[in-house]
Amino acid sequence: MQRKVKEIFNNSKNGGKIYMDFTVLAKGIALAGCGIGAGCALIAGIGPGIGEGNAVSKALEAIGRQPECKGDVTSTMLLGCAIAETTGIYGFVTGLLLIFVAPGTFMNYLK
């Protein structure tokens, strides 16, 4: 093992010096960061689903207890679900941007 390392570092083709192309490493790190970020952004869709499920269940419980307040509870629940859904949509759009737009942008900077 040590012998191979010495052979690599004492390469006579480069005059005994190693020239590393760090742009390949930088591109790999940029693409990995985009992939990890997109995965985290798309996980954000789980929260709104759970929150909306809880909101609907509580609204149904409230309507079951007091049927006369059905209109007020339903309108408030729909407004809350719409606001909660925007969080999931923002996460989805962010994930799509990180998958399709950001890698090309980073590769243009690393040419």
Buried (B, 14 or more C-beta within 10 A) or exposed (E): EEEEEEEEEEEEEEEEEEEEEEEEEBBEEBBEBBEEBBEEBBEBBEEBEEBBEEBBEEBEEBBEEEEEEEEEBBEBBEEBBEEBBEBBEBBBEBBEBBBEEBBEEBBEEBE
